[in-house]
Amino acid sequence: MKRFSIADFRLPIGPTRIFACVLALGLLLSPLAADAQQPGKVYRIGLLRGDAPPAPENTSPQQCPIRGWPSWQAFLAGLREYGYLLGQNLLIECRWAKGEAERAPALAKELVGLQPDLIVVGGWSHNILAAKQATRTIPILMVTASDPVGRGFVASLAHPGGNLTGLTDTVGVEVVGKQLQILQEAVPTASRMAHLYSPSASPNPAWGTEREAAARALGLTLQTYPVRAPEELEGIFTAMTKARAEALLVEASGFFDAHQQRLVELAAKSRLPAMYSGRWFVDAGGLMTYWPNAPAIWRRAGFYVDRIFHGANPGDLPVEQPTKFDLVINLKSAKALGLTIPQSLLIRADEVIQ
């Protein structure tokens, strides 16, 4: 996995960008970040995520992972860079929506009731909305949020406003166009692409039009399938087969993240080469992904936490966008599909899973 630097993320152009860059440079020149902490101060973070928690024996009394997956480890590493050590001067309370949007409001209110110094929200839209509705005073940091302006979470990337800022994991519908292009390279004979999306995760009406335009530019016919509940998945894949879909694009959605194994299994059963929006799908056996490196984004969150703990107004901290995306290909899955990935694509991949 490639390591990221501050240069791998971009800020909207303007005075705020210059300020943020100068601020980050000042931190790099500081002797020791830990020296800046208030003596005896124990900071408290409330963490709201949309996925399911680890098994109970692998969680702390605060419901946080004892070890956890790469994004959790990256988050802790990013905090350590600024002198925040879990169990010493830092306490994290974790809550999990388990892929059920209706759980988010109650969990957000529960975290607010703990009066944390900061609420960090994994970028599922319903979690961010729930946190925003639960408090106007406690700072909120969203991590891996998609289209925060289009969803109305922030006024703009350069000037978020209110008590919320963070890091987005996508720069818009152009990423979907790139995913389609890569998928077409992997399956050059395909002309009919199934597109699976969650309506609750795609509120920007312009995305549908732009997505269709990207497909037409590549000579592809896009067959769109919205899914709202897990029990719909099997029927939708049956419909894809009947429509003679030749490949599949799974758009980013917290709902799909929560049901990643089921999605991967159905795609394999339907013999559909699939492009996913997240490395975790490929680890679960999916064919390929083209998406920002989530652990790198979670590690970068440490910078925001430190700024907020030192008094920065979240609404004045620009939302950062990634400029580096990782292409990961699972050759074992390709072989099972009888698919030969072109050498030109393998050379460009950031990682190939054998």
C-alpha positions in Angstrom: 0.0 0.0 0.0 1.4 3.4 -1.0 2.0 6.0 1.7 0.4 9.4 1.3 1.8 12.8 2.1 0.1 16.1 2.6 0.6 16.7 -1.1 -1.7 13.8 -1.9 -4.7 15.9 -0.7 -5.8 19.1 -2.3 -7.6 22.1 -0.8 -9.9 24.5 -2.7 -7.8 27.3 -4.2 -7.9 30.6 -2.3 -6.6 32.3 0.8 -7.9 29.5 3.0 -5.7 27.0 1.2 -2.7 29.2 1.7 -3.5 29.5 5.4 -4.0 25.8 5.8 -0.7 25.0 4.0 1.2 27.5 6.2 -0.4 26.0 9.3 0.5 22.5 8.3 4.1 23.6 7.6 4.3 25.1 11.0 3.2 21.8 12.6 5.9 20.0 10.7 8.5 22.4 12.0 7.4 22.1 15.6 9.9 20.3 17.9 7.4 17.8 19.4 3.6 17.8 18.9 3.2 16.1 22.3 4.7 19.1 24.1 1.7 21.2 22.9 -0.8 19.2 24.9 -2.4 20.7 27.9 -0.9 19.0 31.0 -3.3 16.5 32.6 -6.0 17.1 29.9 -7.8 14.0 28.8 -9.6 14.6 25.5 -12.7 12.7 24.6 -13.8 11.8 21.1 -17.2 10.3 20.2 -16.8 8.1 17.0 -19.9 7.2 15.0 -19.6 4.6 12.3 -22.1 3.0 10.0 -20.7 -0.5 9.8 -21.0 -3.3 12.3 -18.6 -3.5 15.3 -16.0 -6.2 15.8 -17.0 -9.2 17.8 -17.5 -8.3 21.5 -14.3 -9.9 22.6 -12.4 -7.7 20.3 -13.8 -4.4 21.6 -13.1 -2.2 24.6 -15.6 -1.1 27.2 -16.2 2.0 25.1 -17.2 -0.3 22.2 -14.1 0.6 20.2 -11.9 -2.0 18.4 -9.0 -3.4 20.5 -7.0 -3.8 17.3 -9.4 -3.2 14.4 -9.0 -2.9 10.7 -6.5 -0.7 8.8 -8.6 2.5 8.9 -8.9 2.3 12.7 -5.2 1.7 13.1 -4.4 4.6 10.7 -6.7 6.9 12.7 -4.9 6.0 15.9 -1.5 6.5 14.1 -2.6 9.9 12.9 -3.6 10.9 16.4 -0.3 9.7 17.8 1.6 12.0 15.4 0.1 14.9 17.3 0.7 13.5 20.7 -2.8 12.0 21.5 -2.4 8.5 23.0 -5.4 6.2 23.5 -5.7 5.4 27.2 -3.4 8.2 28.3 -4.6 11.6 27.2 -7.3 10.4 24.9 -10.6 8.5 25.3 -12.7 7.4 22.4 -16.3 6.2 22.7 -17.5 4.2 19.7 -21.0 3.7 18.4 -22.1 1.6 15.4 -25.2 1.9 13.2 -24.6 -1.7 11.8 -25.7 -0.6 8.3 -29.1 0.5 9.6 -29.7 4.2 8.8 -32.6 4.4 11.4 -30.2 3.7 14.2 -28.0 6.8 13.5 -30.1 9.6 15.2 -30.3 7.8 18.6 -26.6 6.9 18.5 -25.6 10.5 17.7 -27.7 11.8 20.6 -26.1 9.2 22.9 -22.6 10.5 21.9 -23.7 14.1 22.4 -24.9 13.2 25.9 -21.4 12.1 26.7 -20.2 15.7 26.1 -17.2 14.8 24.0 -14.7 17.4 22.8 -15.3 16.2 19.3 -17.5 13.9 17.3 -15.9 12.0 14.5 -18.2 10.5 11.9 -17.3 7.8 9.4 -18.6 9.2 6.1 -22.0 7.5 5.7 -24.5 10.3 4.8 -27.1 9.3 7.4 -24.5 9.3 10.2 -23.3 12.8 9.3 -26.8 14.1 9.0 -27.7 12.6 12.4 -24.7 14.1 14.1 -25.4 17.5 12.5 -28.9 17.4 13.7 -27.9 16.3 17.2 -25.6 19.2 18.0 -24.8 22.7 16.8 -22.1 23.3 19.3 -19.9 20.2 19.6 -17.3 20.1 16.7 -18.0 17.4 14.1 -15.3 15.9 11.9 -16.5 13.8 9.0 -14.1 11.4 7.5 -14.4 9.8 4.0 -17.6 11.8 3.3 -18.9 11.7 -0.3 -20.3 14.9 -1.9 -20.6 16.9 1.3 -21.7 20.1 -0.5 -24.3 18.3 -2.7 -25.8 16.7 0.4 -25.9 20.0 2.2 -23.6 19.1 5.0 -21.3 22.1 4.4 -21.8 25.4 2.6 -18.6 24.9 0.5 -15.4 23.0 0.6 -13.3 26.1 1.2 -15.7 27.5 3.9 -17.7 24.7 5.5 -19.5 26.9 8.0 -21.2 25.8 11.2 -19.6 23.2 13.5 -18.6 20.6 10.8 -15.6 20.0 8.6 -13.5 17.0 7.5 -12.2 15.0 4.6 -14.1 13.7 1.5 -13.2 10.5 -0.2 -14.4 11.5 -3.7 -14.3 14.5 -6.0 -17.6 13.9 -7.8 -19.1 12.0 -10.6 -15.8 12.1 -12.7 -14.6 9.2 -10.4 -17.5 7.1 -11.7 -16.4 7.9 -15.3 -12.9 6.7 -14.5 -14.2 3.5 -12.9 -16.2 2.8 -16.0 -13.2 3.3 -18.2 -11.0 0.9 -16.2 -13.8 -1.7 -16.1 -14.1 -1.4 -19.9 -10.4 -2.0 -20.2 -10.7 -5.1 -18.1 -13.7 -6.4 -20.1 -13.2 -4.9 -23.6 -16.0 -7.0 -25.1 -18.6 -5.6 -22.7 -21.0 -3.0 -24.0 -23.8 -3.4 -21.4 -22.8 -2.3 -17.9 -25.1 -2.8 -14.9 -24.9 0.1 -12.4 -25.9 -0.6 -8.8 -26.6 2.3 -6.6 -28.4 3.3 -3.4 -30.8 6.2 -3.9 -30.2 7.5 -0.4 -26.5 7.8 -1.2 -26.9 9.7 -4.5 -29.0 12.8 -3.8 -27.4 15.0 -6.4 -29.7 14.9 -9.5 -26.9 16.0 -11.7 -24.9 12.8 -11.0 -27.4 10.6 -13.0 -27.1 12.8 -16.1 -23.3 13.0 -15.9 -23.0 9.3 -15.2 -25.0 8.5 -18.4 -22.9 11.0 -20.4 -19.7 9.3 -19.2 -21.0 5.9 -20.2 -22.1 7.1 -23.7 -18.6 8.7 -24.3 -17.2 5.2 -23.8 -19.8 3.6 -26.1 -21.5 1.8 -23.2 -25.1 1.2 -22.4 -25.7 1.7 -18.7 -28.4 -0.4 -17.0 -29.3 1.3 -13.7 -30.5 -0.6 -10.7 -31.5 1.2 -7.5 -31.5 -0.9 -4.3 -33.1 0.1 -1.0 -33.1 -3.0 1.1 -30.9 -6.1 1.4 -33.7 -8.4 0.5 -33.9 -6.8 -2.9 -30.3 -7.8 -3.9 -30.9 -11.3 -5.2 -33.8 -10.3 -7.3 -31.8 -7.4 -8.8 -28.9 -9.6 -9.8 -31.4 -12.0 -11.4 -32.7 -9.0 -13.4 -29.2 -8.1 -14.4 -28.7 -11.6 -15.8 -32.0 -11.4 -17.7 -30.9 -8.1 -19.2 -27.6 -9.7 -20.3 -25.4 -7.3 -18.4 -21.7 -8.0 -19.1 -20.1 -6.1 -16.2 -21.1 -4.3 -13.0 -20.3 -1.0 -11.4 -21.2 -0.7 -7.7 -21.3 2.9 -6.6 -20.2 4.1 -3.2 -22.7 3.6 -0.5 -22.7 2.8 3.2 -25.5 0.3 2.5 -23.2 -1.6 0.2 -20.4 -1.4 2.6 -22.6 -3.1 5.2 -23.4 -5.9 2.8 -20.1 -6.2 1.0 -19.8 -10.0 1.3 -23.2 -10.6 0.0 -22.6 -8.3 -3.0 -19.3 -10.0 -3.9 -20.9 -13.4 -3.7 -23.9 -12.4 -5.9 -21.6 -10.9 -8.5 -19.5 -14.0 -8.6 -22.6 -16.2 -8.8 -23.9 -14.1 -11.7 -20.4 -14.2 -13.3 -20.3 -10.4 -13.5 -16.9 -8.7 -13.5 -17.4 -5.9 -11.0 -15.8 -2.6 -10.1 -16.3 -1.5 -6.5 -15.9 1.7 -4.6 -13.6 0.6 -1.8 -10.6 -1.6 -1.2 -12.6 -3.8 1.3 -14.7 -5.3 -1.5 -11.6 -6.6 -3.2 -10.3 -8.0 0.0 -13.6 -9.8 0.3 -13.1 -11.4 -3.1 -14.4 -8.7 -5.5 -12.6 -8.2 -8.8 -11.3 -4.6 -8.7 -11.6 -1.1 -7.1 -10.5 2.4 -8.1 -11.0 4.5 -5.0 -9.1 6.8 -2.5 -7.0 5.0 0.1 -9.2 5.1 3.1 -6.5 4.4 5.7 -4.6 7.4 4.4 -7.6 9.7 4.8 -8.3 8.4 8.3 -4.6 9.1 9.3 -4.9 12.6 7.9 -7.8 13.1 10.3 -5.3 13.5 13.1 -4.4 16.9 11.7 -8.0 18.1 12.0 -8.4 16.7 15.5 -5.4 18.5 16.7 -6.5 21.8 15.1 -9.9 21.5 16.7 -8.5 20.6 20.1 -6.4 23.7 19.9 -9.4 25.9 19.4 -9.9 26.1 15.6 -13.4 26.6 14.4 -14.5 23.6 12.3 -16.4 25.9 10.0 -13.2 27.7 9.1 -11.2 24.6 8.3 -11.5 23.7 4.6 -12.7 20.3 3.6 -9.9 18.3 2.0 -10.2 16.2 -1.2 -7.9 13.3 -2.2 -6.1 13.6 -5.5 -4.5 10.1 -5.3 -6.6 7.1 -6.1 -5.6 3.4 -5.8 -6.3 0.7 -8.4 -6.4 -2.7 -6.8 -7.1 -5.9 -8.8 -7.8 -9.4 -7.5 -6.4 -11.9 -10.0 -7.8 -14.8 -8.2 -11.3 -13.4 -8.7 -10.4 -12.7 -12.4 -9.4 -16.3 -12.9 -12.6 -17.6 -11.3 -14.5 -15.4 -13.9 -12.4 -16.7 -16.7 -11.2 -13.2 -17.3 -7.7 -12.2 -18.4 -6.7 -8.8 -17.2 -4.7 -6.9 -19.8 -1.0 -6.4 -18.9 -1.4 -2.6 -19.6 -3.9 -2.5 -16.7 -1.9 -4.7 -14.4 1.2 -2.4 -14.8 -0.9 0.6 -13.7 -2.4 -1.1 -10.7 -1.2 0.0 -7.3 -1.7 -3.5 -6.0 -2.4 -6.9 -7.5 -3.8 -9.6 -5.2 -2.7 -13.0 -6.5 
